[in-house]
Amino acid sequence: GMEPWDLKRILGILLAFSGCAIMVLWSSTEAVNIQQLEDEIKKTNTIPPYTRTTTTTTPIPTEQSRIVAGNFLFFINCLCTSLYVLLSKRPLQKHSSILVTAWSYNLAAVFMAVTAVVTSWSPRIMEFACPDCNNNNGGGDIWKIPSGARGALMYNILFNSVAAYGIITWANQYATGTLVMAYTVLQPVTASVLSFLLVSMFGVYPRCHEEQEQMEVMPCLDPPGWGTLVGIAGVFTGLFVVIGTEKKDRFEKRSVSH
């Protein structure tokens, strides 16, 4: 059934959310605007000095529209993920988690295929959603996957989609939907840890705030700062509060029923 209102649980969610917000808003690191660098290189045929834009820089109208659309679609993605966790509770009472996940992905694949085909018919939508697609092969092969993106795509399919949702669905059998979704606040924490490893320990990416006279057009990563540490404390405090509201006998009862 529906979860009852719990002020302690709501407080935990707000604390975890506040931690994530602090990690984002209290970041003093600047990011490289790769698109502006590429445009300048195309115009001048030279690599310009290391260009940075702060978080307060106002993008050009087209980029601003893409940012607004991207954030809106991200909100829809979060909403749909939450609905998936809630709506899968009932079928999980009769079917295994792997079966529920498989059928969900089959239905999602159909919707994604229809959406991809329909949007590909509109050059205006494709130009807005993927301005680089029209440059592939010099003729605009929108279905071509760049070789540099194939590894990231395979990772996204195998780990970020199949494995992640399989684990989420399995956990949804034993925990409340609130607890299952509460762990999503660990994503920025994990990203911060990985950024520290890739920048400070392994040197795979440069720091975004490093002073360089010139650099190749390549991405950079924000190293964790004080805002990140404060935000992580808020995230774990909120999770601790939410976990404390779970009934201790919930797992045992579910295990016996199976």
C-alpha positions as CSV (number, residue, x, y, z in Angstrom):
1,G,0.0,0.0,0.0
2,M,0.8,3.6,0.2
3,E,3.5,4.7,2.6
4,P,2.2,6.8,5.6
5,W,3.4,10.3,6.1
6,D,6.4,10.5,8.4
7,L,7.9,13.8,9.4
8,K,11.2,12.2,10.3
9,R,11.4,10.7,6.9
10,I,10.5,13.9,5.2
11,L,13.2,15.7,7.2
12,G,15.8,13.1,6.1
13,I,14.8,13.6,2.4
14,L,15.1,17.4,2.8
15,L,18.5,17.0,4.4
16,A,19.8,14.8,1.7
17,F,18.4,17.0,-1.0
18,S,20.0,20.1,0.7
19,G,23.3,18.3,0.6
20,C,23.1,17.7,-3.1
21,A,22.0,21.4,-3.6
22,I,25.0,22.6,-1.6
23,M,27.4,20.5,-3.7
24,V,26.1,22.1,-6.9
25,L,25.6,25.7,-5.7
26,W,28.7,26.0,-3.5
27,S,31.0,25.0,-6.3
28,S,33.5,27.8,-7.1
29,T,35.2,25.9,-9.9
30,E,34.7,27.1,-13.4
31,A,34.0,25.0,-16.4
32,V,35.3,25.1,-19.9
33,N,32.8,25.9,-22.6
34,I,33.9,23.4,-25.2
35,Q,31.4,24.6,-27.8
36,Q,32.7,28.2,-27.7
37,L,36.2,26.9,-28.1
38,E,35.3,24.8,-31.1
39,D,33.5,27.7,-32.7
40,E,36.4,30.0,-32.2
41,I,38.8,27.4,-33.7
42,K,36.6,27.0,-36.8
43,K,36.6,30.8,-37.3
44,T,40.3,31.6,-36.6
45,N,41.7,28.2,-37.6
46,T,43.9,28.4,-34.4
47,I,43.5,27.2,-30.8
48,P,42.6,30.2,-28.7
49,P,43.9,30.8,-25.2
50,Y,42.4,28.8,-22.4
51,T,38.8,30.1,-22.2
52,R,36.7,29.7,-19.1
53,T,33.1,30.6,-18.3
54,T,31.8,30.9,-14.8
55,T,28.5,29.5,-13.6
56,T,27.1,33.1,-13.7
57,T,27.8,33.5,-17.4
58,T,24.7,33.9,-19.4
59,P,24.7,31.5,-22.4
60,I,23.6,32.6,-25.9
61,P,19.8,32.2,-26.5
62,T,20.1,28.9,-28.3
63,E,22.3,27.4,-25.6
64,Q,20.0,28.8,-22.9
65,S,17.0,27.1,-24.6
66,R,18.9,23.8,-24.6
67,I,19.8,24.1,-21.0
68,V,16.2,24.8,-20.0
69,A,15.0,21.9,-22.2
70,G,17.6,19.6,-20.8
71,N,16.7,20.4,-17.2
72,F,13.0,19.9,-17.9
73,L,13.7,16.5,-19.5
74,F,15.9,15.6,-16.6
75,F,13.0,16.4,-14.2
76,I,10.7,14.2,-16.3
77,N,13.4,11.4,-16.1
78,C,13.5,11.6,-12.3
79,L,9.7,11.6,-12.1
80,C,9.4,8.6,-14.4
81,T,12.0,6.7,-12.3
82,S,10.1,7.4,-9.1
83,L,6.9,6.2,-10.8
84,Y,8.6,3.1,-11.9
85,V,9.6,2.3,-8.4
86,L,6.1,2.9,-7.1
87,L,4.2,1.2,-9.9
88,S,6.5,-1.9,-9.9
89,K,5.6,-2.7,-6.3
90,R,2.4,-4.6,-7.3
91,P,3.9,-6.8,-10.1
92,L,6.8,-7.6,-7.8
93,Q,4.4,-9.3,-5.5
94,K,3.7,-12.0,-8.1
95,H,6.8,-12.0,-10.4
96,S,10.6,-12.0,-10.0
97,S,12.5,-8.7,-10.2
98,I,14.4,-9.8,-13.3
99,L,11.1,-10.5,-15.1
100,V,9.6,-7.1,-14.1
101,T,12.8,-5.3,-15.3
102,A,12.9,-7.2,-18.6
103,W,9.3,-6.4,-19.5
104,S,9.8,-2.8,-18.4
105,Y,12.8,-2.5,-20.7
106,N,10.9,-4.1,-23.6
107,L,8.1,-1.5,-23.3
108,A,10.7,1.3,-22.9
109,A,12.5,0.1,-26.0
110,V,9.3,0.4,-28.1
111,F,8.6,3.9,-26.8
112,M,12.3,5.0,-27.4
113,A,12.3,3.6,-30.9
114,V,9.1,5.4,-31.9
115,T,10.4,8.6,-30.3
116,A,13.7,8.4,-32.2
117,V,12.1,7.7,-35.5
118,V,9.5,10.5,-35.2
119,T,12.0,13.1,-34.0
120,S,14.4,12.1,-36.8
121,W,11.8,13.3,-39.4
122,S,12.1,16.9,-38.1
123,P,15.3,18.7,-39.1
124,R,14.4,21.5,-36.7
125,I,14.1,19.2,-33.7
126,M,17.3,17.4,-34.6
127,E,19.2,20.7,-35.0
128,F,18.0,21.7,-31.6
129,A,18.6,18.3,-29.8
130,C,21.8,17.4,-31.6
131,P,23.4,20.2,-33.6
132,D,26.5,18.0,-34.3
133,C,24.5,15.2,-35.9
134,N,24.2,17.1,-39.2
135,N,28.0,17.2,-39.5
136,N,28.5,13.5,-39.5
137,N,29.9,12.1,-42.7
138,G,29.5,15.6,-44.2
139,G,26.0,14.7,-45.1
140,G,24.0,14.5,-41.9
141,D,23.8,10.8,-41.0
142,I,21.9,11.2,-37.8
143,W,21.9,7.5,-37.1
144,K,25.7,7.2,-37.0
145,I,27.3,6.6,-33.6
146,P,30.7,8.3,-33.4
147,S,33.5,5.9,-32.6
148,G,34.5,7.9,-29.5
149,A,31.0,7.5,-28.0
150,R,30.6,3.8,-28.4
151,G,32.4,2.9,-25.2
152,A,30.4,5.3,-23.2
153,L,27.2,4.1,-24.9
154,M,28.0,0.4,-24.0
155,Y,28.8,1.4,-20.4
156,N,25.5,3.3,-20.2
157,I,23.5,0.3,-21.5
158,L,25.2,-2.4,-19.5
159,F,25.8,-0.7,-16.2
160,N,23.8,2.5,-15.9
161,S,20.7,0.9,-17.4
162,V,20.5,-2.9,-17.2
163,A,22.6,-3.5,-14.0
164,A,21.4,-0.4,-12.2
165,Y,17.7,-0.9,-12.8
166,G,18.0,-4.6,-12.2
167,I,19.4,-3.9,-8.7
168,I,16.8,-1.1,-8.1
169,T,14.0,-3.5,-8.9
170,W,15.4,-6.3,-6.8
171,A,15.8,-3.9,-3.8
172,N,12.3,-2.6,-4.4
173,Q,11.0,-6.0,-3.2
174,Y,12.4,-5.5,0.3
175,A,12.6,-1.8,0.9
176,T,10.1,1.0,0.7
177,G,10.0,3.1,-2.4
178,T,11.3,6.1,-0.4
179,L,14.4,4.3,0.7
180,V,15.1,2.9,-2.8
181,M,14.9,6.4,-4.4
182,A,16.7,8.1,-1.5
183,Y,19.9,6.4,-2.5
184,T,19.9,8.4,-5.7
185,V,21.4,11.3,-3.7
186,L,24.7,9.3,-3.7
187,Q,25.1,10.0,-7.4
188,P,26.8,13.4,-6.9
189,V,28.8,11.9,-4.1
190,T,30.1,9.1,-6.3
191,A,30.8,11.6,-9.1
192,S,32.9,13.8,-6.7
193,V,34.9,10.8,-5.6
194,L,35.5,9.7,-9.1
195,S,36.5,13.2,-10.2
196,F,39.0,13.3,-7.4
197,L,40.5,10.0,-8.5
198,L,40.6,10.9,-12.2
199,V,42.0,14.4,-11.6
200,S,44.2,14.2,-8.5
201,M,45.4,10.6,-8.4
202,F,45.5,9.4,-12.0
203,G,45.7,12.6,-13.9
204,V,43.3,11.5,-16.6
205,Y,41.6,14.9,-16.9
206,P,42.9,18.4,-16.1
207,R,41.5,20.6,-13.4
208,C,39.0,23.1,-14.8
209,H,40.5,26.0,-12.8
210,E,44.2,25.4,-13.8
211,E,45.8,28.4,-15.4
212,Q,47.1,27.5,-18.9
213,E,48.0,29.8,-21.7
214,Q,46.8,27.3,-24.3
215,M,45.2,23.8,-24.2
216,E,43.6,21.4,-26.6
217,V,39.8,21.3,-26.9
218,M,39.1,18.7,-24.3
219,P,36.8,18.3,-21.2
220,C,38.0,19.0,-17.7
221,L,36.7,17.9,-14.3
222,D,35.8,19.9,-11.2
223,P,37.8,18.7,-8.2
224,P,35.9,18.4,-4.9
225,G,35.9,21.5,-2.7
226,W,34.6,22.6,0.6
227,G,31.1,22.8,-0.7
228,T,31.4,19.2,-1.8
229,L,32.4,18.1,1.7
230,V,29.6,20.0,3.4
231,G,27.1,18.6,0.9
232,I,28.3,15.0,1.4
233,A,27.8,15.5,5.1
234,G,24.2,16.6,4.5
235,V,23.6,13.6,2.1
236,F,24.8,11.0,4.6
237,T,23.0,12.6,7.5
238,G,19.7,12.6,5.5
239,L,20.2,9.0,4.4
240,F,20.9,8.0,8.0
241,V,17.6,9.6,9.1
242,V,15.6,7.9,6.3
243,I,17.1,4.5,7.0
244,G,16.2,4.9,10.7
245,T,12.5,5.2,9.7
246,E,12.5,1.8,8.0
247,K,10.8,-1.1,9.9
248,K,13.4,-3.6,11.0
249,D,11.2,-6.6,10.4
250,R,10.3,-5.6,6.8
251,F,13.1,-7.6,5.2
252,E,12.5,-10.7,7.3
253,K,8.8,-10.8,6.5
254,R,9.5,-10.4,2.8
255,S,12.1,-13.1,2.9
256,V,9.8,-15.6,4.6
257,S,7.0,-14.9,2.1
258,H,9.4,-16.0,-0.7
